[in-house]
Structures are given as structure tokens and as C-alpha cells.
Amino acid sequence: MENWMSRINDSKKISLINIPGTHDSAAYCMNRISFKCAKTQELTIAQQLEIGIRDLDIRIVQSHTDTSQDEDIICCHGICDCYVSPNFCDNRKVTYKSVLLDIKNFLEKNPSETVLIGTYLGRGKWKYGYMLVRAYQLFDKYLGNISIRYKSDLTMGEVRGKVINYTNIIEEFDSNDKMMRTKSITNRPSTGINEIHRKYQNCATFKTNGNIKVREMQDMFQIYNMTLEEAELKEKSKKITFPIQYSISCTGEYDCCLPHPLNQAIIVHSFIQKEGVIKKGYYYGWLHMDFANPITTKLLIEANFPEDN
């Protein structure tokens, strides 16, 4: 599925394409203590792109590595750092630079495609936003010549071979600390799907499981039940904000002492892969998933091509 976007018409708006993405994309190898509760992927960034993933969610934190190597920003999932290898004796961590180079290498080999990326502070108070500033320096250094800012009317023809950056850095003065604070925000529009999410997840106790997530998805698919043609008409009428963005990330199974996202992911992917759940010619938007699955990814991609029936 390396070149699936080559089949998309140049005039098609990016916001109206079914795009598979990943949540906490770099958390594919964690340390011995956190590998079950913090690991959210099995595939590396390069492997995710190869199976058809086109939207990456990258969380970062500062490292103490020599800045001359541009490896002073690393990827993390909350308090846990992301590692290159599952070998617990290998202490190499996933750097932000390596993620950018993986994207660059993929697009050089696949110029018909585009990759979307969001970069966020993975831990620490946002007053330490110099990490974000540094990350954006690296982004401009390695991807600046092929990057484009996200806007709702971007078409496929405009973004082939480019990276769509949909986060902004903002600064605000904190009158209590008497200092400027920096944070990243997405410039993608909100769609109201969070209302569905809050209905099923009790954020106060943070308890959820795979079956609850499936019921949430059934609700979402029923409310936003439209063909690709209907989505285009509704986008023109401004009745719904596009893209629809929905996370099928696995926030953790808290029926045990530690969250176990993989348990939940197995249930969610099994549901999605049932016949008739994802239909060709229907609009599902940008879905961000834990444990990117080739079958789920392919189903979402093929929904863009009803003529292939």
C-alpha cells in the first residue's frame, strides 16, 4: 500500500479523504518497566508508512545528547521514552530527527504521497516550550523544503511529495510566573466527535476497555454515516466541519493494576475488520489508531475507491 494516494484525483480535498493515522506513533519500543502500559505500536515509523499510514502523532521531550548531532529531542509517551530496539540492553532512543528522516526518505521514494504530522510536548509543563521551538528548528532543517502548512482547502495535487504540518507554536505571557510560555496546538478544525468520546469514557476515573470503545465507534459510525459524495455536499454546505478526526487509540484497560493498550486494540481491530463495518465509498475521515494494523489500514484506504468493487 506504499503508493495508494497515487489513485486519488489531484482535485480531491485532503480533508475529504479517508486517511489512516497512528496515535503516539513512535511508541513501538519501550523499556522493561513501561513496555506494556506505554507501548502503542508494533511497527516503526518507516514500517507504518509502508503499510499505508499517512498521519503521524509525535510526542517529544528534551534529551541531553550532544546538539551537534541534532539528537537532543527524543520521542516519548508520557513519562516513558521511546526506544529504537526491543532489546532491553539497547539504550538508543527514537529521536525526532530520525522520524523526520524516515518521512523524508519515504517521500523521496514515493512522490505521489503526502504525510501529515503533528508534534506535541510529550511531558512537562508547557512553559518548557523551548523543546518545541527546537523541534521546529529541526523540522525546518530536514523537511522545510517539502513542508506545507495545513489548510482546509488543500488538494491532493498540491501536497504530493510534501509533508503537511498541522501544528502551530504559540506563546502566551503568564502573569503569575512573569514569563512567556510556549505550547503547540493543532490547526485542524474540531468536529464535535469529542462529545461522543466523553459519553463513553469517564475521564474522572479514566476507566475504559475494548468493548466500551467498540460501542463508542458504533455510535460514531452511525452519526457520521455518509458516502464520499454526501461528505462533499455537506462540506460545501458547511453543515459539518471536515476533516472528521476520530481516535481509535486505546487509552488503556484499567481492569488490572496497569493499563494494557494491546488488549484493547485487539478488540477494536477485530470489530473494524468484521464484514460491513467499513464500507467502500463511505467517508470515515482521519482515523488515528494504536497498534497500526495492515488489515484495518487497508480497509480504510480501500473505502476511498468504490469503483474497485
Steps between C-alpha positions, in 0.01 A plus 500: 500500500801728457351708216127495569468878473608478136144378436345816649394774255713816520189713559387304808522694826725342762231561761261273306734201467495201736846517655633237742720639775665388822478622858828538692665387180854460634411284803591167341780402740489589868719407796454197722275679751269679261485279191148369568327815620676756276561306180244596235651372175669187366637659181774759461423834334643374170293181521183696580549710187560185295164344596314821409498716814509868401437693823752496786458615861842575650557583869838643595720585797852633542798267514850582623669375186750724321305757297766487229346168393149647496391223736411715799125450449365147549158339477302391802161381623428691816766425759645218288765547232482320165781263408637385165526131588300254714834378636499622858878536487476744208467851643463684170189717495279608212602853410282761337768530232463130412123541460551793264756306296266200475233730357746665262631165374149366448385801297815497286414142402125567476444851356131432436431491874473752785559459874326699771676561831408652834772571757418552867678529833483149643556587863586794719324829542453697183709784639792282391397561143857562386492128420231570244697790359801272463285230338372748245856607424575136419180471297600798286854366461401154377156552345469873444539479123212250467271619781164671467268642765162335535192686378156360434499552123828319422462260210685178431675656204646774721649266758654211308853442620451744788461486877189667641580659835179557695636632830586855594719638777340775705634713783301653784617717789426348842432783745562271800844380393582821312623303202411393149374146464502302180278215386389330182143495376339334204359717226268225385136577573304323772197299393308431819601134516645567844140515622463135401828416670399665829173307497684169518816579694479612859796736514469535875583133561669445161349155467433351162541174315482362149127426508418854612716635218312284248165642619645848463609424145160357410344825620750707302451301180122528533500877552754572227352255252562645154640410163797684354261688271278599792805618693597730214151648486493557877845656487381745237191584704716547816264277700788294638859600562748288309717304537328278749774388736444205726740315724469126530794518737496270798519705816561195713315210656475596865343179624848403620776681688652644181345612170556261212422675167568185297210314665265774396649538153435134420129546577476824302676369190294179509184711493619720213596197294155344518328492164297813430639723775722698260318541169649595166397846385430627853667782686673423831745790513839485668518205741788483745564153636717322751685191375465590133357196331557428127150359454325792673721743310418338166125501571507873568710570193278290272193689623630784282455291183143375454560454127726204579203282599 
